[in-house]
Amino acid sequence: MAVQWYPGHMHKARKNINEVMPQIDVVIEVLDARIPYSSENPAIAELRQGRPCIKILNKSDLADPEITKAWICYFEQEAGVKALPLIAEKKNQTKQLPAQIQAMCRKMLPDRNLEKKPARVMILGIPNVGKSTLMNGLAGRVLAKVGNEPAVTKAQQKTILGNGVQLLDTPGILWPRMDDQNTGYRLAVTGAIKSTAMDYEDVAMYAADFLLNTYPDALMQRYKFKQLPKDDVELLENVGRLRGGLRSGGSIDMHKAAEVLLHDLRAGALGCISLETPESVAAQQIKEES
């Protein structure tokens, strides 16, 4: 699936980020813990130009915890990068985060007196990974509009915290063209692509195939199947049959079934699901290069 969702405000956001970046000391990149590689915008590495980076793997409650640990180790192999898991919607976690961010900034900027000159920190990431929820949690009040769909934030939003950190939030930006179809599918599966820019059935088929091969027990438990469906089509048909996706005459409404499967996956009803690991991504890259 070729994803070509790149609204005009994203182009403008990238231009603005590039203009502001010389004033920034540390970049916080918010990733989706279920797809850390696919939600890591290659344009952000280019935009931050070697600045220290804190990678926050948000929605970690929806991801496989052991795989999240593997991703944190993977990211921290890069110089100047620290990573941590987060559930931005949990207030007890975001209350602790300002102190964590400040401690990380002190280590990343050892010659800086943050009390006299706060670290200027920019929050970046693709749409719908929780940037605005994170910023609101850090500030302890509503600063940025939050929505469970991509492209809610349309402009930069700034606040100064009382812990030696000044935060700048930006709209989520994708990249103009995604040549890696697996990346496009994973972004669509987790909700980073606007629903009007994707084919629900096509995306659900990708998710169904992945789940059958990687998390079969989760499917059996959620849908109470007597036996595991043999393929992605049979899985969607069974989900439609079980979840009100039958049309008059007994035919399956595959679009309805696709919506149910994707909703269940995104909401965590299937359990903690990670769609990629450092090893699977490396194997994928080797395959593509050969």
Buried (B, 14 or more C-beta within 10 A) or exposed (E): BEBEBBBEBBEBBBEBBEEBBEEBBBBBBBBBBBBBBBBBBEBBBEBBEEBBBBBBBBBBBBBBEEBBEBBBEBBBEEEBBBBBBBBBBEEEBBEEBBEBBBEBBBEBBEEBEBEEEBBBBBBBBBBBBBBBBBBBBBBEEEBBEBEEEBBBBBEBBBBEBEBBBBBBBBBBBBBEEBEBEBBBBBBBBBBBBBEEEBEBBEBBBBBBBBBBEBBEEBBBEBBEBEEEBEEBBEBBBBBBBBBEBBEEEEEBBBBBBBBBBBEBBBEBEBBBBBBBBBEBBEEBEEEEEE
